[in-house]
Amino acid sequence: MSKSADIGQILESITNKDSPDNLSVQKLVNEWFNPRPALMKHVIVIQMIACFIVSLFLIITAGDSLNPNSLMLAIMGFMLFTAASFGVYSKL
């Protein structure tokens, strides 16, 4: 019986409007459309890593068909893009 009382207390705390743990449609919608800044920082880091990997992969696959000057330009552009992305992230 003590387990059912514990579950009842948990359910009551979730549905209580004054509780910080309340689970309501309004809170879920608010969290979806207005995410916390800490969460957005993590999302931006994940997107930066993915963009870095894709860009590096594209440079590697195009490296065979580029002449040395074009390859140097592509690598310098990639490094400039990486530096700019870290610069933008530091402003967040």
C-alpha positions as CSV (number, residue, x, y, z in Angstrom):
1,M,0.0,0.0,0.0
2,S,2.9,2.4,0.6
3,K,3.9,2.2,-3.0
4,S,0.4,3.3,-4.2
5,A,0.6,6.2,-1.8
6,D,4.0,7.2,-3.2
7,I,2.7,7.0,-6.8
8,G,-0.4,9.0,-5.7
9,Q,1.9,11.7,-4.3
10,I,3.9,11.8,-7.4
11,L,0.9,12.2,-9.6
12,E,-0.5,14.8,-7.3
13,S,2.7,16.9,-7.5
14,I,2.7,16.6,-11.3
15,T,-0.8,17.8,-11.7
16,N,-0.6,20.6,-9.0
17,K,-0.5,24.0,-10.7
18,D,1.6,25.6,-8.0
19,S,4.3,22.9,-8.1
20,P,7.4,23.6,-10.2
21,D,7.2,20.0,-11.6
22,N,3.7,20.4,-12.9
23,L,3.1,18.8,-16.2
24,S,0.6,20.8,-18.3
25,V,0.0,21.4,-22.0
26,Q,0.9,25.1,-21.6
27,K,4.2,24.3,-20.0
28,L,5.1,21.7,-22.7
29,V,4.2,24.2,-25.5
30,N,6.2,26.9,-23.7
31,E,9.2,24.7,-23.4
32,W,8.9,23.7,-27.1
33,F,8.6,27.2,-28.6
34,N,10.7,29.1,-26.0
35,P,13.6,26.7,-25.1
36,R,16.0,27.5,-22.3
37,P,19.3,29.2,-23.4
38,A,21.4,26.4,-22.0
39,L,19.6,23.9,-24.2
40,M,20.0,26.2,-27.3
41,K,23.8,26.3,-26.6
42,H,24.0,22.6,-26.7
43,V,21.9,22.5,-30.0
44,I,24.2,25.1,-31.5
45,V,27.4,23.1,-30.6
46,I,25.9,19.9,-32.1
47,Q,25.1,21.8,-35.3
48,M,28.6,23.3,-35.4
49,I,30.2,19.9,-35.1
50,A,27.9,18.4,-37.8
51,C,28.7,21.3,-40.1
52,F,32.4,21.0,-39.4
53,I,32.3,17.3,-40.3
54,V,30.3,17.8,-43.5
55,S,32.5,20.6,-44.7
56,L,35.7,18.6,-44.0
57,F,34.2,15.6,-45.9
58,L,33.3,17.9,-48.9
59,I,36.9,19.3,-49.0
60,I,38.4,15.8,-48.8
61,T,36.2,14.4,-51.6
62,A,36.8,17.5,-53.8
63,G,40.5,17.5,-53.2
64,D,41.4,15.2,-56.1
65,S,39.7,17.4,-58.7
66,L,41.1,20.7,-57.4
67,N,44.3,22.3,-58.5
68,P,46.7,23.4,-55.7
69,N,45.5,27.0,-55.7
70,S,41.9,26.1,-55.5
71,L,42.6,23.5,-52.8
72,M,44.5,26.1,-50.7
73,L,41.6,28.6,-51.2
74,A,39.1,25.9,-50.0
75,I,41.2,25.1,-47.0
76,M,41.6,28.7,-46.0
77,G,37.9,29.3,-46.4
78,F,37.2,26.3,-44.2
79,M,39.6,27.6,-41.5
80,L,38.0,31.1,-41.8
81,F,34.5,29.5,-41.4
82,T,35.7,27.5,-38.4
83,A,37.2,30.6,-36.7
84,A,34.0,32.6,-37.4
85,S,31.8,29.9,-36.0
86,F,33.8,29.8,-32.8
87,G,33.7,33.6,-32.7
88,V,29.9,33.6,-33.0
89,Y,29.6,30.9,-30.3
90,S,31.7,32.9,-27.8
91,K,29.2,35.8,-28.2
92,L,26.3,33.6,-27.0
